[in-house]
Amino acid sequence: MLTSFAEDIWIADGPVVTAALGFHFPTRMAVIRLRDGGLFVWSPVALTAELRAGVEALGEVRHIVAPNALHDLFLAEWAAAYPGAKLLAPPGLRETRKDIAFDADLGDEAPADWAGEIDQAVMRGNAITTEVVFFHAKSGTVLFTDLLQQFPPGWFSGWRALIAKMDLMVAAEPSVPRKFRLAFRDRAAARVPLARILDWPAEKVLMAHGAPVMSDGKAFLARAFGWLGR
């Protein structure tokens, strides 16, 4: 079910999925309506009949975006449902999803289709995944997929709860998990896009795995990535 998040942004939570070692992750997507009325679909979740009806009530799906190579589970069904939409691949996904015909690749600069409305920065230098971070200027919202996470108390149990605590997945506020921090093998490369992200006039921060930050987003991001700036 779609719910309004900010001006011209809607979000929908999808099913819980199972990742490596049996860790369960919630899924969340966002839909941004562009000035021309077209829809930008970020990190799509399972396409139910209810979700499809809600999306189509907002406008025409023109762009389907996978923000990193870990969020590809539902891309094929969205591509089949909206064959006229452009399907955008983050770095690394073409190699692992050869079954999907992508129309273009996401880079450091926003394409003409959404330039001036949505900015983007590719967080390079990480051995786990290369994430493309987006900024919706109209609402002041930054969109993160996996580089920022926060799970509620009790989400994990047993030994997984211990690992999640050590990994900062259940910290007091959304954090970069330790596994992703360690995976930044080239911190110099990561600091270049990070500087752009920290320069955005962020008010809100939306995440695929965690409660959104609804105010003082710029200050929050400076805290969350302070370790990388050193």
N, C-alpha and C positions, 0 to 999 in steps of 0.2 A: 504493500500500500504506500502510495506517495504522500509525503507530508511536506509542507512548506518549511524551508530552512531559513531563507533570506530572500531578498528581492531577486526574482528570476532564478532562484535555485530551489530545487525540490530534492528530497532524499527518500530512499526506500531501503529497508533492511530485508535481506534475503535469508536463505537457509543457513544453518550452521554447517560448515564443511570440516572434514578431517584432513589434517596435514601430517607431516612426518612424525613418527613416534606416537601417533594417536592423539596429538594435540587438536582440540576443537577450536575453530575460529568462527566468529560471526561474520557475516558479509554485509556490505553496505555499498550502495551506488548513489550517484548524484546525477541530476539532469539540470542543465543550464540552458535557459532560453536566450538565444542571441538576438541582436537588434533586428535582424531580418526575419525573425520568427522561427528559424530553424533551431533544432535541439542538439545539444552537445551532451552525449551520454558518457559518463565517467565510471569506469570500473563496474560494468553491468553485472547484476545478480541474475538468478534464475528468472526467466520471463514467464510469469504466470498470466492467466487471462485477465485478472484484476489489475496487475501492474501494466500490462499492455494497454488496456483501456484508459488507465490514468495517464500514461505517457502520451498516447495519441490525442487525448483531450487538450494537451498543452501545445501541440504543434507537430511538425514533421521531423522525424529523426533523420538528421543529416550527417552526424559524426558520431562514431562509436570508438571510444578510446580505452585502451588497456594501459594503465599508468606504469606497470612494470611487468616483467615476465612471469611473475607469480600469480597474477590476477587474470588468468586466461580461461578459466573453467567454463564460463557461460558465453564466451564470444561467438562460438559457432552458431548457437541458437539465435542470437541477436542478428548476426549477419544473414541468416536464412530468413528471418522475419522482416528484415529491412534491407533488401538487396540494393536499394537505391542509395543507401547511406555509405559514406566513406569509412573504411575500417583502418584505424591508425595503430601501428605497432611501436612499442618502446624498444630500445636497444636490447638485442638478444632474443626477442620472442620469435622472429622469423625462423631462426635456426631450430627451435624446439616445437613450433607449430607449423610444420610444412603443409598440413592439411587445410590451413586457412589462407585464403587469397587476400592479403593485405593490400590496401590501395596506396598507402604512404607510410613513411617512418617519422616518428616524433624526434625532433632535434632541439637545439638550444633556442631557436627562434620560433615564435608562433607563426603558423601559416596564415596566409591572407584571409582564410575563412573565418578566423576568430581574432586576428591581430587587432590590438586596440581595445579588446574586450576581455580576453583571457591571456595572461602572460604565462610563460612556462620556463622551467630551468631543469636541466638534466643533472641529477646528482651522480656524478661519475666517481670511479675509484673504489667501488664496493664489490667484493668478490661474490656476494650472495645474489645481488640483483642491482640493476641500474634503474632507479626510479625517476620518473618525470613528475615534477611537482608543479602544480598549476595555481594561478592566482586570478580570481574573478574580481576585476577592479570595481565593478558597480556595487558589489556588496562587501568588498574588502575581505573576501574569504580565500584562504589558502587551503588547497586540497592535498593531503598526504595519504599514501596508501599503507605502506608497511614501516616506513622509517620512524613513525611515531605511533605508539600503541599504549593503551591502558585498559586492562581488563578489570571488571568489578571483583570485589572480594568474594571468594567462594566459586569463582568460575572454574578454576582448576582444582583438582583434588589429588591426594596421595603424593607420589614422587613428582608428578607434573607440577603440583603447586609449589614445591620446593624449587624446581628449576625455574618456573615463572618468576618467583620472587628474586632469585639470583640474577635473572635476566632483565630485571626492571620492568617486566610486563605488567606488574601490579603495583607500581609505584604510586606515590601520593598524587602526582599529576602525570599526564602523558609524557612518555620518555622515549628516547631512542634505545631499543633493547641492546643489551651488551653484545649479543652475537653480531648485530649490525655494526656496532662501534668497532669491534675487533676486525670485522670484514672490510673496513675502510683501509685497504692496504696502501692506497695513494691519497693521503690526506690533503696534499697540496692541490691535487686535481679536484677534490671535493670542496675545497674552500672557495674556489672561483664561483660555482653556482650558488653556494651558501651565501656568499656576499650579496648576490642579487636577491635571494629569498629574504634575507634579513633587511634589505632595503625597501621591500614592498610595504606599503602602508596597511599592514594587516590589522583587521579588527577581530576576525573570527578564524578558527582553524578547524577544518573538517577532516576527520580520519575514518578510514575503513574499519579500524578496530579500536574503538574507544569513544567516550563521550566527547562531543565537540567543545572546543574552547570558544566562548561566546563574546568575550571582551578582552581588550589589551593583548590581542594576538601577537603584535610585534614584540612586546616585552616577553611574552611566553616563549616565542621561538628563540629569542636571544638566550633565555635560560636553558631551553631544551638542547641547544646545539653549542653551548658554551665550551664544552669539552673538545669540540672539533676545531674551534677557533684558536685554541692554545697550541 
